[in-house]
Amino acid sequence: MATAQRPVDPESDVMRPPVAARSPAGAGNSRARRGTTSSARRKTSSSRGSAAGSRAKKPAATTAGDSLDHAQHALDQAAKTEKRLQAGLKKNSEALSAVKQDLARRSRDLEEMKSQLKVAKKSRKRAAKEFSRSTNQTTATK
């Protein structure tokens, strides 16, 4: 975007009002002579100007070598990503198999405890029956 150079001498600028016609900054009527520099107008004009000037022109076509280099770089990046993902998958698979083994071991332990509990209940019932028989026999023999 080409910028216009401002002349050093303020009186030679045709677009500016004479210095005497300007009101001081702290004068009573602050709206005088401010219409052209309102923020709304500035935003609109600057956004139009920057939008038109910000469009960078790209070359119409790239060379075949540049395209090949770009494609090779993309392939290299994809290979690195694949290698990283494969390593992560292997690590997670090993962790998953360890968790499955632990779960199977705990399941076997639980089944073993259940069977021991059954045996203990039967044994307690049997002991209670024998105790009641022995107490009945001792009271009957008296």
DSSP file (Angstrom, degrees, kcal/mol; ACC not computed):
  #  RESIDUE AA STRUCTURE BP1 BP2  ACC     N-H-->O    O-->H-N    N-H-->O    O-->H-N    TCO  KAPPA ALPHA  PHI   PSI    X-CA   Y-CA   Z-CA
    1    1 A M              0   0    0      0, 0.0     2,-0.4     0, 0.0    49,-0.0   0.000 360.0 360.0 360.0 126.8    0.0    0.0    0.0
    2    2 A A        -     0   0    0      1,-0.0     2,-0.4     0, 0.0     0, 0.0  -0.665 360.0-151.8 -84.8 133.1    1.5    3.3   -1.0
    3    3 A T        -     0   0    0     -2,-0.4     2,-0.3     0, 0.0    -1,-0.0  -0.867  14.7-125.2-105.4 138.8    1.4    6.0    1.6
    4    4 A A        -     0   0    0     -2,-0.4     2,-0.4     1,-0.1     0, 0.0  -0.617  24.6-123.4 -81.0 138.1    1.3    9.7    0.6
    5    5 A Q        -     0   0    0     -2,-0.3    -1,-0.1     1,-0.0     0, 0.0  -0.654  22.3-133.4 -82.5 135.7    4.0   11.8    2.1
    6    6 A R        -     0   0    0     -2,-0.4     2,-0.1     1,-0.1    -1,-0.0  -0.684  22.0-114.3 -87.9 138.2    2.7   14.8    4.1
    7    7 A P        -     0   0    0      0, 0.0     6,-0.1     0, 0.0    -1,-0.1  -0.433  15.9-133.3 -69.6 147.8    4.3   18.1    3.4
    8    8 A V  S    S+     0   0    0     -2,-0.1     3,-0.0     4,-0.0    -2,-0.0   0.864  90.1  74.6 -68.9 -36.8    6.3   19.5    6.4
    9    9 A D    >   -     0   0    0      1,-0.2     3,-0.9     2,-0.0     4,-0.4  -0.692  69.4-156.8 -82.9 118.1    4.7   23.0    6.0
   10   10 A P  G >  S+     0   0    0      0, 0.0     3,-0.7     0, 0.0     6,-0.2   0.762  89.7  60.1 -68.9 -22.9    1.1   22.9    7.3
   11   11 A E  G 3  S+     0   0    0      1,-0.2    -2,-0.0     7,-0.1    -3,-0.0   0.726  97.6  59.0 -76.5 -20.0    0.1   25.9    5.2
   12   12 A S  G <  S+     0   0    0     -3,-0.9     2,-0.6     2,-0.0    -1,-0.2   0.603  80.3 101.0 -84.1 -10.1    0.9   24.2    1.9
   13   13 A D    <   -     0   0    0     -3,-0.7     3,-0.4    -4,-0.4    -7,-0.0  -0.665  56.5-165.3 -77.9 117.6   -1.6   21.4    2.6
   14   14 A V  S    S+     0   0    0     -2,-0.6    -1,-0.2     1,-0.2    -2,-0.0   0.826  82.7  55.7 -74.3 -33.3   -4.7   22.1    0.5
   15   15 A M  S    S+     0   0    0      2,-0.1    -1,-0.2     0, 0.0    -2,-0.1   0.673  93.9  81.0 -77.4 -17.2   -7.0   19.7    2.3
   16   16 A R  S    S-     0   0    0     -3,-0.4     3,-0.1    -6,-0.2     0, 0.0  -0.668  82.6-119.6 -90.8 143.4   -6.4   21.1    5.8
   17   17 A P        -     0   0    0      0, 0.0     5,-0.1     0, 0.0    -4,-0.1  -0.400  47.2 -81.9 -71.5 159.1   -8.2   24.2    7.0
   18   18 A P    >>  -     0   0    0      0, 0.0     3,-0.8     0, 0.0     4,-0.8  -0.245  38.7-115.9 -60.7 153.4   -6.0   27.1    8.0
   19   19 A V  G >4 S+     0   0    0      1,-0.3     3,-0.6     2,-0.2    -8,-0.0   0.840 114.1  55.8 -61.5 -36.3   -4.5   26.9   11.4
   20   20 A A  G 34 S+     0   0    0      1,-0.2    -1,-0.3     3,-0.0     0, 0.0   0.800 101.6  58.0 -69.1 -28.3   -6.4   30.0   12.6
   21   21 A A  G <4 S+     0   0    0     -3,-0.8    -1,-0.2     2,-0.1    -2,-0.2   0.699  87.4  94.2 -76.8 -19.0   -9.8   28.4   11.7
   22   22 A R  S << S-     0   0    0     -4,-0.8     3,-0.1    -3,-0.6    11,-0.1  -0.478  74.8-130.4 -75.0 143.3   -9.2   25.4   13.9
   23   23 A S        -     0   0    0     -2,-0.2    -2,-0.1     9,-0.1    -1,-0.1  -0.642  31.6 -98.5 -88.0 151.3  -10.7   25.6   17.4
   24   24 A P    >   -     0   0    0      0, 0.0     3,-1.6     0, 0.0    -1,-0.1  -0.255  35.2-109.1 -64.8 159.6   -8.4   24.7   20.3
   25   25 A A  T 3  S+     0   0    0      1,-0.3    -2,-0.1    -3,-0.1     0, 0.0   0.831 116.6  44.5 -62.6 -35.0   -8.7   21.2   21.7
   26   26 A G  T 3  S+     0   0    0      3,-0.0    -1,-0.3     4,-0.0     4,-0.1   0.195  84.8 132.3 -96.7  17.8  -10.4   22.2   24.9
   27   27 A A    <   -     0   0    0     -3,-1.6    -4,-0.0     2,-0.1     0, 0.0  -0.220  67.8-109.1 -70.1 162.1  -12.9   24.7   23.3
   28   28 A G  S    S+     0   0    0      1,-0.2     2,-1.2     2,-0.1     3,-0.1   0.893 106.5  58.2 -61.7 -48.2  -16.6   24.6   24.2
   29   29 A N    >   +     0   0    0      1,-0.2     3,-0.7     2,-0.1    -1,-0.2  -0.701  60.8 170.4 -89.9  95.2  -18.0   23.2   21.0
   30   30 A S  T 3   +     0   0    0     -2,-1.2    -1,-0.2     1,-0.2    -2,-0.1   0.608  69.4  65.2 -82.6 -10.4  -16.2   19.9   20.7
   31   31 A R  T >  S+     0   0    0     -3,-0.1     3,-1.4     2,-0.1     4,-0.4   0.624  74.4 108.8 -86.5 -11.8  -18.4   18.7   17.8
   32   32 A A  T <  S-     0   0    0     -3,-0.7    -9,-0.1     1,-0.3     0, 0.0  -0.457  93.1  -2.2 -67.4 131.5  -17.2   21.4   15.4
   33   33 A R  T 3  S+     0   0    0     -2,-0.2    -1,-0.3     1,-0.1     4,-0.1   0.669 104.9 102.1  66.0  20.9  -15.0   20.0   12.6
   34   34 A R    X   +     0   0    0     -3,-1.4     3,-0.8     1,-0.1    -2,-0.1   0.485  49.5  91.9-109.6  -3.3  -15.0   16.5   13.9
   35   35 A G  G >  S+     0   0    0     -4,-0.4     3,-1.0     1,-0.3     6,-0.1   0.845  84.7  51.6 -61.2 -36.0  -17.5   15.0   11.5
   36   36 A T  G 3  S+     0   0    0      1,-0.2    -1,-0.3     5,-0.0    -2,-0.1   0.710 112.7  44.8 -77.8 -18.4  -14.9   13.9    9.0
   37   37 A T  G <  S+     0   0    0     -3,-0.8    -1,-0.2    -4,-0.1    -2,-0.2   0.036  78.2 143.9-114.1  28.7  -12.8   12.0   11.5
   38   38 A S    <>  -     0   0    0     -3,-1.0     4,-2.4     1,-0.1     5,-0.2  -0.283  59.6-119.2 -65.8 155.5  -15.6   10.2   13.4
   39   39 A S  H  > S+     0   0    0      1,-0.2     4,-2.8     2,-0.2     5,-0.2   0.853 112.1  55.5 -66.8 -33.7  -14.6    6.7   14.6
   40   40 A A  H  > S+     0   0    0      2,-0.2     4,-2.2     1,-0.2    -1,-0.2   0.930 110.6  44.3 -64.8 -43.3  -17.4    5.1   12.6
   41   41 A R  H  > S+     0   0    0      1,-0.2     4,-2.7     2,-0.2     5,-0.3   0.896 113.7  51.1 -67.6 -38.4  -16.2    6.6    9.4
   42   42 A R  H  X S+     0   0    0     -4,-2.4     4,-2.9     2,-0.2     5,-0.3   0.925 110.0  49.2 -64.6 -43.4  -12.6    5.8   10.3
   43   43 A K  H  X S+     0   0    0     -4,-2.8     4,-2.5     2,-0.2     5,-0.2   0.929 113.8  46.1 -61.8 -44.4  -13.5    2.1   11.0
   44   44 A T  H  X S+     0   0    0     -4,-2.2     4,-2.2    -5,-0.2     5,-0.2   0.947 117.1  42.1 -64.9 -48.2  -15.4    1.8    7.7
   45   45 A S  H  X S+     0   0    0     -4,-2.7     4,-2.3     1,-0.2    -2,-0.2   0.897 116.6  47.5 -69.9 -37.6  -12.8    3.4    5.6
   46   46 A S  H  X S+     0   0    0     -4,-2.9     4,-2.9    -5,-0.3     5,-0.2   0.888 111.4  50.7 -71.5 -35.4   -9.8    1.7    7.2
   47   47 A S  H  X S+     0   0    0     -4,-2.5     4,-2.1    -5,-0.3    -1,-0.2   0.898 112.4  46.8 -69.5 -36.3  -11.5   -1.7    7.1
   48   48 A R  H  X S+     0   0    0     -4,-2.2     4,-2.1    -5,-0.2    -2,-0.2   0.924 114.9  47.1 -65.8 -42.2  -12.2   -1.2    3.4
   49   49 A G  H  X S+     0   0    0     -4,-2.3     4,-2.1    -5,-0.2    -2,-0.2   0.907 114.7  44.6 -67.4 -41.1   -8.7    0.0    2.7
   50   50 A S  H  X S+     0   0    0     -4,-2.9     4,-2.0     2,-0.2    -1,-0.2   0.859 112.0  53.1 -74.1 -32.3   -7.0   -2.8    4.7
   51   51 A A  H  X S+     0   0    0     -4,-2.1     4,-0.5    -5,-0.2    -1,-0.2   0.909 113.2  43.3 -67.6 -39.6   -9.2   -5.5    3.2
   52   52 A A  H  < S+     0   0    0     -4,-2.1     3,-0.4     1,-0.2    -2,-0.2   0.883 120.8  41.1 -72.3 -36.2   -8.4   -4.3   -0.3
   53   53 A G  H  < S+     0   0    0     -4,-2.1    -2,-0.2    -5,-0.2    -1,-0.2   0.685 104.2  66.4 -85.1 -17.7   -4.7   -3.9    0.4
   54   54 A S  H  < S+     0   0    0     -4,-2.0     2,-1.0    -5,-0.1    -1,-0.2   0.632  70.6 105.0 -82.8 -10.8   -4.3   -7.1    2.6
   55   55 A R     <  -     0   0    0     -4,-0.5     2,-0.3    -3,-0.4    -4,-0.0  -0.565  63.5-153.7 -72.1 106.0   -5.0   -9.5   -0.3
   56   56 A A        -     0   0    0     -2,-1.0     2,-0.5     1,-0.0    -2,-0.1  -0.633  12.1-127.0 -83.1 137.3   -1.5  -10.8   -1.0
   57   57 A K        -     0   0    0     -2,-0.3    -1,-0.0     1,-0.0     3,-0.0  -0.730  23.5-157.5 -87.8 125.6   -1.0  -11.9   -4.6
   58   58 A K        -     0   0    0     -2,-0.5     2,-0.0     1,-0.1    -1,-0.0  -0.658  31.2 -92.1 -96.0 155.8    0.4  -15.4   -4.8
   59   59 A P        -     0   0    0      0, 0.0    -1,-0.1     0, 0.0     3,-0.1  -0.390  34.8-124.8 -64.1 147.8    2.2  -16.7   -7.8
   60   60 A A  S    S+     0   0    0      1,-0.2     2,-0.4    -3,-0.0    -2,-0.0   0.875  87.1  15.2 -66.0 -39.5   -0.1  -18.4  -10.3
   61   61 A A        -     0   0    0      0, 0.0     2,-0.2     0, 0.0    -1,-0.2  -0.991  68.1-139.2-139.6 145.0    1.7  -21.7  -10.4
   62   62 A T        -     0   0    0     -2,-0.4     2,-0.1     1,-0.1    -2,-0.0  -0.649  34.6-100.4 -96.9 159.9    4.4  -23.4   -8.4
   63   63 A T     >  -     0   0    0     -2,-0.2     4,-2.0     1,-0.1     5,-0.2  -0.370  26.7-116.9 -76.5 159.9    7.2  -25.4   -9.9
   64   64 A A  H  > S+     0   0    0      1,-0.2     4,-2.5     2,-0.2     5,-0.2   0.864 115.2  55.7 -65.0 -35.9    7.1  -29.1  -10.0
   65   65 A G  H  > S+     0   0    0      2,-0.2     4,-2.6     1,-0.2    -1,-0.2   0.902 106.5  49.8 -64.0 -41.0   10.1  -29.4   -7.7
   66   66 A D  H  > S+     0   0    0      2,-0.2     4,-2.5     1,-0.2    -1,-0.2   0.907 110.9  50.1 -63.7 -40.4    8.4  -27.3   -5.1
   67   67 A S  H  X S+     0   0    0     -4,-2.0     4,-2.5     2,-0.2    -2,-0.2   0.909 111.4  48.2 -63.6 -42.0    5.3  -29.5   -5.3
   68   68 A L  H  X S+     0   0    0     -4,-2.5     4,-2.7     2,-0.2    -2,-0.2   0.912 111.4  49.9 -65.6 -41.9    7.4  -32.6   -5.0
   69   69 A D  H  X S+     0   0    0     -4,-2.6     4,-2.5     2,-0.2    -2,-0.2   0.920 111.8  48.7 -61.4 -43.0    9.3  -31.2   -2.0
   70   70 A H  H  X S+     0   0    0     -4,-2.5     4,-2.2     1,-0.2    -2,-0.2   0.913 112.6  47.7 -63.2 -43.1    6.0  -30.3   -0.3
   71   71 A A  H  X S+     0   0    0     -4,-2.5     4,-2.4     2,-0.2    -2,-0.2   0.896 111.6  50.5 -65.3 -40.6    4.6  -33.8   -1.0
   72   72 A Q  H  X S+     0   0    0     -4,-2.7     4,-2.5     1,-0.2    -2,-0.2   0.909 110.0  50.2 -64.4 -41.4    7.7  -35.4    0.4
   73   73 A H  H  X S+     0   0    0     -4,-2.5     4,-2.4     2,-0.2    -1,-0.2   0.913 110.3  50.0 -62.2 -42.6    7.6  -33.3    3.5
   74   74 A A  H  X S+     0   0    0     -4,-2.2     4,-2.3     1,-0.2    -2,-0.2   0.897 110.9  49.7 -62.8 -40.7    3.9  -34.2    4.0
   75   75 A L  H  X S+     0   0    0     -4,-2.4     4,-2.4     2,-0.2    -2,-0.2   0.907 110.0  50.5 -65.2 -41.2    4.8  -37.9    3.6
   76   76 A D  H  X S+     0   0    0     -4,-2.5     4,-2.3     2,-0.2    -2,-0.2   0.920 111.1  48.5 -61.6 -43.7    7.6  -37.7    6.1
   77   77 A Q  H  X S+     0   0    0     -4,-2.4     4,-2.4     1,-0.2    -1,-0.2   0.907 111.3  50.3 -63.2 -41.1    5.3  -36.0    8.6
   78   78 A A  H  X S+     0   0    0     -4,-2.3     4,-2.6     2,-0.2    -2,-0.2   0.889 109.8  50.7 -64.4 -39.3    2.7  -38.7    8.1
   79   79 A A  H  X S+     0   0    0     -4,-2.4     4,-2.5     2,-0.2    -1,-0.2   0.908 110.7  48.8 -65.3 -41.7    5.3  -41.4    8.6
   80   80 A K  H  X S+     0   0    0     -4,-2.3     4,-2.4     2,-0.2    -2,-0.2   0.924 112.6  48.1 -62.6 -43.7    6.5  -39.8   11.8
   81   81 A T  H  X S+     0   0    0     -4,-2.4     4,-2.6     1,-0.2    -2,-0.2   0.912 111.5  49.7 -64.2 -42.1    2.9  -39.5   13.0
   82   82 A E  H  X S+     0   0    0     -4,-2.6     4,-2.7     2,-0.2    -1,-0.2   0.919 110.8  49.9 -62.7 -43.0    2.2  -43.2   12.1
   83   83 A K  H  X S+     0   0    0     -4,-2.5     4,-2.1     1,-0.2    -2,-0.2   0.917 112.1  47.8 -61.9 -43.3    5.3  -44.4   14.0
   84   84 A R  H  X S+     0   0    0     -4,-2.4     4,-2.1     1,-0.2    -1,-0.2   0.903 113.3  47.6 -64.0 -41.8    4.3  -42.4   17.1
   85   85 A L  H  X S+     0   0    0     -4,-2.6     4,-2.4     2,-0.2    -2,-0.2   0.885 110.2  52.2 -68.2 -38.1    0.8  -43.7   17.0
   86   86 A Q  H  X S+     0   0    0     -4,-2.7     4,-2.4     2,-0.2    -1,-0.2   0.904 109.9  49.2 -63.7 -40.9    1.9  -47.3   16.5
   87   87 A A  H  X S+     0   0    0     -4,-2.1     4,-2.3     1,-0.2    -2,-0.2   0.912 112.0  48.5 -64.5 -41.7    4.2  -47.0   19.5
   88   88 A G  H  X S+     0   0    0     -4,-2.1     4,-2.5     1,-0.2    -2,-0.2   0.887 110.8  51.0 -64.3 -38.7    1.4  -45.5   21.6
   89   89 A L  H  X S+     0   0    0     -4,-2.4     4,-2.4     2,-0.2    -2,-0.2   0.904 110.3  49.0 -65.0 -41.8   -0.9  -48.4   20.5
   90   90 A K  H  X S+     0   0    0     -4,-2.4     4,-2.3     2,-0.2    -2,-0.2   0.929 112.4  48.1 -63.5 -44.6    1.7  -51.0   21.4
   91   91 A K  H  X S+     0   0    0     -4,-2.3     4,-2.1     1,-0.2    -2,-0.2   0.920 113.9  46.3 -61.8 -44.6    2.1  -49.4   24.8
   92   92 A N  H  X S+     0   0    0     -4,-2.5     4,-2.4     1,-0.2    -1,-0.2   0.850 110.0  54.1 -68.9 -33.6   -1.6  -49.2   25.4
   93   93 A S  H  X S+     0   0    0     -4,-2.4     4,-2.5     2,-0.2    -1,-0.2   0.906 108.7  49.1 -65.3 -41.1   -2.1  -52.8   24.3
   94   94 A E  H  X S+     0   0    0     -4,-2.3     4,-2.0     2,-0.2    -2,-0.2   0.916 112.2  48.0 -64.3 -41.9    0.5  -54.0   26.8
   95   95 A A  H  X S+     0   0    0     -4,-2.1     4,-2.1     1,-0.2    -2,-0.2   0.895 111.2  51.3 -65.0 -38.9   -1.2  -52.0   29.5
   96   96 A L  H  X S+     0   0    0     -4,-2.4     4,-2.4     2,-0.2    -2,-0.2   0.906 109.2  49.4 -65.5 -42.1   -4.6  -53.4   28.5
   97   97 A S  H  X S+     0   0    0     -4,-2.5     4,-2.3     1,-0.2    -1,-0.2   0.876 110.0  51.9 -66.4 -35.5   -3.4  -57.0   28.6
   98   98 A A  H  X S+     0   0    0     -4,-2.0     4,-2.2     2,-0.2    -1,-0.2   0.907 110.5  48.0 -64.9 -40.7   -1.9  -56.4   32.0
   99   99 A V  H  X S+     0   0    0     -4,-2.1     4,-2.5     2,-0.2    -2,-0.2   0.899 110.8  51.4 -66.3 -39.9   -5.2  -55.1   33.3
  100  100 A K  H  X S+     0   0    0     -4,-2.4     4,-2.5     2,-0.2    -2,-0.2   0.905 110.1  49.3 -63.4 -41.0   -7.1  -58.0   31.8
  101  101 A Q  H  X S+     0   0    0     -4,-2.3     4,-2.4     2,-0.2    -2,-0.2   0.917 111.5  49.1 -64.0 -42.4   -4.7  -60.5   33.5
  102  102 A D  H  X S+     0   0    0     -4,-2.2     4,-2.5     2,-0.2    -2,-0.2   0.906 111.2  49.9 -63.0 -41.5   -5.2  -58.7   36.8
  103  103 A L  H  X S+     0   0    0     -4,-2.5     4,-2.3     2,-0.2    -2,-0.2   0.908 110.5  49.6 -63.9 -42.4   -8.9  -58.8   36.4
  104  104 A A  H  X S+     0   0    0     -4,-2.5     4,-2.3     2,-0.2    -2,-0.2   0.907 111.2  49.7 -63.4 -41.3   -8.9  -62.5   35.6
  105  105 A R  H  X S+     0   0    0     -4,-2.4     4,-2.5     1,-0.2    -2,-0.2   0.926 112.0  47.4 -63.3 -44.1   -6.7  -63.2   38.6
  106  106 A R  H  X S+     0   0    0     -4,-2.5     4,-2.4     1,-0.2    -1,-0.2   0.876 110.2  53.2 -65.3 -36.2   -9.1  -61.2   40.9
  107  107 A S  H  X S+     0   0    0     -4,-2.3     4,-2.3     2,-0.2    -1,-0.2   0.915 109.6  47.9 -64.6 -42.3  -12.0  -63.0   39.4
  108  108 A R  H  X S+     0   0    0     -4,-2.3     4,-2.4     1,-0.2    -2,-0.2   0.915 111.3  51.2 -63.4 -41.7  -10.4  -66.4   40.2
  109  109 A D  H  X S+     0   0    0     -4,-2.5     4,-2.4     1,-0.2    -2,-0.2   0.898 109.6  50.5 -61.4 -39.7   -9.7  -65.1   43.7
  110  110 A L  H  X S+     0   0    0     -4,-2.4     4,-2.3     2,-0.2    -1,-0.2   0.918 110.1  48.8 -65.3 -43.6  -13.3  -64.1   44.1
  111  111 A E  H  X S+     0   0    0     -4,-2.3     4,-2.2     1,-0.2    -1,-0.2   0.900 111.2  51.0 -62.6 -39.7  -14.6  -67.4   43.0
  112  112 A E  H  X S+     0   0    0     -4,-2.4     4,-2.2     1,-0.2    -2,-0.2   0.914 110.1  49.0 -63.9 -42.2  -12.2  -69.2   45.3
  113  113 A M  H  X S+     0   0    0     -4,-2.4     4,-2.4     2,-0.2    -2,-0.2   0.883 109.2  53.2 -65.3 -37.5  -13.4  -67.0   48.2
  114  114 A K  H  X S+     0   0    0     -4,-2.3     4,-2.2     2,-0.2    -1,-0.2   0.919 109.9  47.3 -63.1 -42.9  -17.1  -67.8   47.4
  115  115 A S  H  X S+     0   0    0     -4,-2.2     4,-2.3     1,-0.2    -2,-0.2   0.894 111.7  50.6 -66.6 -37.9  -16.4  -71.5   47.4
  116  116 A Q  H  X S+     0   0    0     -4,-2.2     4,-2.4     1,-0.2    -1,-0.2   0.882 108.8  52.3 -65.4 -37.0  -14.6  -71.1   50.8
  117  117 A L  H  X S+     0   0    0     -4,-2.4     4,-2.6     2,-0.2    -2,-0.2   0.903 108.6  50.5 -64.8 -40.9  -17.5  -69.2   52.1
  118  118 A K  H  X S+     0   0    0     -4,-2.2     4,-2.6     2,-0.2     5,-0.2   0.939 111.6  47.6 -59.7 -47.4  -19.9  -72.0   51.1
  119  119 A V  H  X S+     0   0    0     -4,-2.3     4,-2.5     1,-0.2    -2,-0.2   0.906 111.9  50.4 -61.5 -41.2  -17.7  -74.6   52.8
  120  120 A A  H  X S+     0   0    0     -4,-2.4     4,-2.5     2,-0.2    -1,-0.2   0.900 110.0  49.7 -65.8 -40.5  -17.5  -72.4   55.9
  121  121 A K  H  X S+     0   0    0     -4,-2.6     4,-2.5     2,-0.2    -2,-0.2   0.936 112.9  46.7 -63.1 -45.3  -21.3  -72.0   56.0
  122  122 A K  H  X S+     0   0    0     -4,-2.6     4,-2.7     1,-0.2    -2,-0.2   0.910 112.9  50.0 -61.7 -41.8  -21.9  -75.7   55.6
  123  123 A S  H  X S+     0   0    0     -4,-2.5     4,-2.6    -5,-0.2    -1,-0.2   0.904 110.6  49.3 -64.5 -40.8  -19.3  -76.4   58.3
  124  124 A R  H  X S+     0   0    0     -4,-2.5     4,-2.6     2,-0.2    -2,-0.2   0.903 111.7  49.0 -65.9 -40.7  -20.9  -74.0   60.7
  125  125 A K  H  X S+     0   0    0     -4,-2.5     4,-2.5     2,-0.2    -2,-0.2   0.928 112.6  48.0 -62.4 -44.3  -24.3  -75.5   60.1
  126  126 A R  H  X S+     0   0    0     -4,-2.7     4,-2.7     1,-0.2    -2,-0.2   0.914 112.4  48.6 -63.0 -42.1  -22.9  -79.0   60.7
  127  127 A A  H  X S+     0   0    0     -4,-2.6     4,-2.5     1,-0.2    -1,-0.2   0.895 110.6  51.3 -65.7 -39.2  -21.2  -77.8   63.8
  128  128 A A  H  X S+     0   0    0     -4,-2.6     4,-2.4     2,-0.2    -2,-0.2   0.905 111.5  47.8 -64.9 -39.9  -24.4  -76.1   65.1
  129  129 A K  H  X S+     0   0    0     -4,-2.5     4,-2.6     2,-0.2     5,-0.2   0.931 112.5  48.3 -64.7 -45.4  -26.3  -79.4   64.5
  130  130 A E  H  X S+     0   0    0     -4,-2.7     4,-2.7     1,-0.2    -2,-0.2   0.898 111.9  50.2 -62.7 -38.8  -23.7  -81.5   66.2
  131  131 A F  H  X S+     0   0    0     -4,-2.5     4,-2.5     1,-0.2    -1,-0.2   0.921 111.3  47.7 -65.4 -43.1  -23.7  -79.0   69.2
  132  132 A S  H  X S+     0   0    0     -4,-2.4     4,-2.2     2,-0.2    -2,-0.2   0.886 113.1  49.3 -66.9 -35.8  -27.5  -79.1   69.5
  133  133 A R  H  X S+     0   0    0     -4,-2.6     4,-2.8     2,-0.2    -2,-0.2   0.916 111.6  48.5 -64.2 -43.4  -27.4  -83.0   69.3
  134  134 A S  H  X S+     0   0    0     -4,-2.7     4,-2.3     1,-0.2    -2,-0.2   0.902 112.8  47.3 -67.6 -37.4  -24.7  -83.2   71.9
  135  135 A T  H  X S+     0   0    0     -4,-2.5     4,-2.0     2,-0.2    -1,-0.2   0.879 113.0  49.5 -69.6 -35.4  -26.6  -80.8   74.2
  136  136 A N  H  X S+     0   0    0     -4,-2.2     4,-2.1    -5,-0.2    -2,-0.2   0.901 111.7  48.8 -67.3 -39.0  -29.8  -82.8   73.6
  137  137 A Q  H  X S+     0   0    0     -4,-2.8     4,-2.3     2,-0.2    -2,-0.2   0.904 111.1  49.3 -67.1 -40.6  -28.0  -86.0   74.4
  138  138 A T  H  X S+     0   0    0     -4,-2.3     4,-0.9     1,-0.2    -1,-0.2   0.885 113.9  45.6 -69.4 -35.2  -26.5  -84.6   77.6
  139  139 A T  H  < S+     0   0    0     -4,-2.0    -1,-0.2     1,-0.2    -2,-0.2   0.831 113.1  51.0 -74.4 -29.7  -29.8  -83.3   78.8
  140  140 A A  H  < S+     0   0    0     -4,-2.1    -2,-0.2     1,-0.2    -1,-0.2   0.860 108.3  51.5 -74.3 -34.4  -31.6  -86.6   77.8
  141  141 A T  H  <        0   0    0     -4,-2.3    -1,-0.2     1,-0.3    -2,-0.2   0.714 360.0 360.0 -75.6 -19.5  -29.0  -88.7   79.7
  142  142 A K     <        0   0    0     -4,-0.9    -1,-0.3    -5,-0.2    -2,-0.1   0.486 360.0 360.0 -74.5 360.0  -29.4  -86.6   82.9
